């Protein structure tokens, strides 16, 4: 798999994971808070901050009919239009949010949901895009987005393998090869039984694309585990405090938690390392504490070496344990003081 670039970062098999702080509704209607979130995300170690570009009108229809009501889950009892009214990030903020990200040294991108949002973000100069799980079957939209020839990170929550294949094909057929997929459970919050992190490797092998995790679960276990499964992008909802109520706060990560997650991800990447059977310098030091053959009693010259006067013990300065059968019942060439590591110069 060949990687692709997002600004100055390569997304590929041999590169560190790209970590996205998803702002979503966590600004809770305050532009000042949105700017604070950008700065806090940078401080917490995120590579990128993401917003969403929609309005209630571009997402749904203002109706009280039953089809527009949410009857279970985190947003139970909400009307779709009212929910999006609470959650959306005003478009007139987004230029300033992008400038704040650039000033803070963190990447900025967005999730558009239809053509007018794409056009707005193109005018804003956004360099890459996110496709939400809920948009993966909107093939006309994917075709329009792909033609902008910008990198696309696409979540796959709720999608069948066939639906993912259709979406990937539409993007590639429109001359856009800069695509990554995110494994995702589109439940808020997600639970471990629904995460199925094994899909990360399967998606990678099936589509030969970078794959990561859009993580709506509580805590950092899934995000860290996904790195061990080959994940190269992590997206996690980010807030200043879960006490600031908004539609996303309950499953978002606070700055200290996010910073710890980033540190654990980087440590996990170092621990995964490479396929390497050479002995490290620290391991070389430890090898001396392997077992070897020692005299454990005083042995006179000409005396037999027996299980009573020699043993396989730590440390490793004597003959290796695999020489035990060859040493046993041989005679000492000279007096051997107990506590002496055996070597061939001492044995007849």
N, C-alpha and C positions, 0 to 999 in steps of 0.2 A: 504494500500500500504506500503510495506516495502521499506525503503530507501536503497541507496547504497553509498559506499564511493568513493570519488575522493581524493586521497592522504589522508589528515587529515580531510576532510570535508564530512559531511553526506548530501546527496541530498534526502530530504524527506518532507513529509507534515508538520512536526513540526519543521523544521529547516529554518534558514535564507536563502534567495535566494543567489544563486551562480552567481557572476557577472563576465562576460567575456569581456575583451577588445580585439576586433578583429583587428589585425594589417593589415592584407591583403596587399594591395599595398601601404599603407601609408608610407613605408620606401622610396618610390620614387627612388629606385635603390641605396640607400646608406646604407651600413652596420652600419656605425656610427649612422645614424638616427634610424635604427631598434633597436639598443641597447638603445638609448635615449627613444624610445617609451616604451620599457619594464620598464625602471625606472620610467617614467612618469605615466604609468598605475598603478604601485604599489602605487605611491604617491597619485593618484586620487581615490584610494580605490577599485580598481579591485581585484578580487580574483585570476584571471587567465589572461594570455595573450595568444592569439592564432595566429598561422601563417597558411599558406596553403602550402602544399608540392606537387608541380607539376612542369612540364616544359611545354613550348609550344608544344613540341612533344608528351608528354603524354596526353595532353588535346585535341589536334585537329590535323588537317592536314594543311600543308602550301599550300594554294591554293587561287587563286583570283576568283574562280567561285562564282556565286551568292549565293550559299548555305552557304558560309563562310563569308558573309558580314552581318553586323548589320545595319538594315535600320531604326531603331527608338529607342527612349529612350536615356539614359545618354550617351551611347557609340555609338550613331548613326554615321555611316560612317566608323567605324572601321572594320578591318578585324580580325577575331577571333585569328589567329596565332599572329598577331602583337599586339593585345590587351594583350594576355597572356605573350608575350615577355616583355611588359612594366610592367606587374603586378606581375610576379612571384617572389618568394623569393628564391634566389639561395640556393641550397641544402648545399653547402659548408659553408654557414653562420650558418646553423641551430644548429650545436653542440655548437657554441659559444653563440648563442641566448638562448639556453636552460641553459647553464652555468650561463649566466647573470641573467636569471629569478631565478635560484636557489640561486644565490648570493643575489638577491634583495628580496627574500622571497615571490615570487609570482609563482603560478603554470604555467606550460607551456604545451601546447599540439598543435595538428595540424589537419588540414583537408587533408587527402590523397584522391586521386581520382582513383587510380588503384594500382595493386599489387606491383609494384616496389617501389612506395612511401611508402606503408605499410611496406615492408621489410626494407627500409631505416630507417623508424621511429622506428621499432622494434630494430634495431641495435643501434639506438640512445638512446633507453631506455625510450621512451615516455610511460606514464602510462595510457593514455586514448585517445580517438579519437572523432573527429567530422565527421559526415556524412553530406555533403551539400545537399540541396534540390534537386539539379540537379542529384544527385547520387541515389536517393531513389528507382528508378526503375531498377537500375543496380544490380539485385539480385545475380549474380555470385560474384560480388565484395563484397556485403554485407556478403555473406557466408564466403568468405575468411577472411574478417575483423573480423567477429564474432568469428572465430576459434582462434583468438589471445587471447581470453578470457580477454579482457580489457574493462572497461566501455566505452559505446558509447552514444554520444549525437547526435541525428538525427533531422535535420530540415525537415519540411513537406511542404514547399512552393510548390505550383502548384499541389500537390498530391491529388487525390481523396481519400475518406475514404477507398476504396478497395485497392488502392495502398499502403496506409499506413499500412493496415492490412497485406498485403503480405510481406512488408519489416519487420515489427515486427515479423511475424511468422518465416521468414528465420533466423533472428538473434536468436530467442529463440530456434528454432529447432536445432541450432548449439551450444546448451548448454551455451548461454550467456543471463543471466537475468539482467545484469547491463546496463539497457537501459533507456534513457530519451528522450522525444520528445520536439521539439520546434515548436510552431505555428510560421508561417512565411509567409509574403507576398514577393514573389520573384520579386519585382519591385524595382528599384533603382533610386530615393528614393521611398519608399512606401508612400501611402496617407491614411489618416484615414478611408475613406470609404472602403478600401480593407483590413483593419487589422483584423476585425472579432475576437476580443479578447474573445468572448464567446466560441470560439472553445477550449480555454485552458481548461476550466472545462469539456467540452464534451470529449476531448481527454483523459483527466485524468480518467474520469468515464468509458470510453469505453475500455481503454487498461490497466487501473490500474497501470499507470506508472507516474513518475514525469514529469511535463510538464512546459515549460517556453516559452520565446519569443526570436526569432532571429529578431532583430528590425532594419530595414533599413529606418525607417521614420526619419524625421527631428525633433529635440527636444527630450524631455524626457516624454511627456504625455503618449504615448503608453506603455513605459517600466514601468512607475509608476502604470498606470491603470492595467497592467497585474498582478502586485503583488496582487491587490485587487481581481482579478479573480482566484487567486490560483497559479500564476506563481512561479516557484522555481528556474529557471535559466534565466538570462538575458544576451543576447549577443548583443553587440553594437560596431560598427566600431569606431576605436579610432585613432586620428592623433595628431601630435604636433601642426599643424596649417592647416586650410583649404587653406591657401595661397600657400602651397607646393603642386603644382599640380601633380595629379596622377589619375588613373582610379577610385579611391574610395573617393577622398578627399571631393567631393561635398556633400556626405551624411554621413560623419564621424563627430565624436564629439571631440572637443578640450578638453584638460585636465581640465580646470576650469568648463566647462559644465558637463563633466563626473563626476567630484567630487561632484558637486551639485546634479546630478541625483542619485548618490550613497547615499548621505545624505537623499534625499527625499524618496528613496526606504526604507532605514532603518527606517525613521520616519513613513512611511506608514505601515511597518510591526509592529511597536510598536502600532500604532493606531488600526490596525485590532485586535490585542490582542486575547482574548478568549471569549467564551460565559460565562459571569459572571455577575450576577445580584446583587452581594454584593455591599455595598456602600463604596466607597473609602474614605480615610481620608479627602481629599479636598472636596468631595461631602458632607461629613458630615458637614463641615463648612458652605457650601452653603445652606444646608437644613433649617438653621435658617432664611433664607430670603424668605421662602415660606410664603403664607398667613395664617393667623389665626384670631380668633375672639377677637376684642379689644373693650373696652369702648371708645367712641369718644366724649362723653359728661359726665359731672359729674352726677352720679346716686345715689339717696338717698336710704337708706335701705327701703325695701318694695315696691320700685318703679319697674314698669315693664320694662323688656328689650325689646326694640322696634327697628325697622329699623332706627329710628332717633338717638338712643343713643348707638347702637353697630353696628360695621361693620366688614366685612372680609377684612383685609388689611395685608400688610407686616409690620413687620416681623412675624416669626412663633412661638412666645413664648406663644401664647394663645391656646385655644381649637381649634381643627382642623375644617376646614370648613364643614366637613360632619356632625358636631354636631349642625349646625345652626338651624335646625328645632326643635331640642330638647331644645335649649336655648331660642329661640324667645318666648316672652310673659311670660317667667318665671320671678320671682321677685328676686330682690337683697337681699341677707342676711344682707349685711352691706353697708355702704357708699363705692362707687367705684369712684375713681378719674379718670377723663378722661385721656386716654393714658395708662390705665392699661390693660394688657392681661387678658382675662377672664379664670377662672378655676372653678371647681365645688365647691370649698370652698366659692366662692362668690355668689353662686346661690341657691335659696330656691327650 
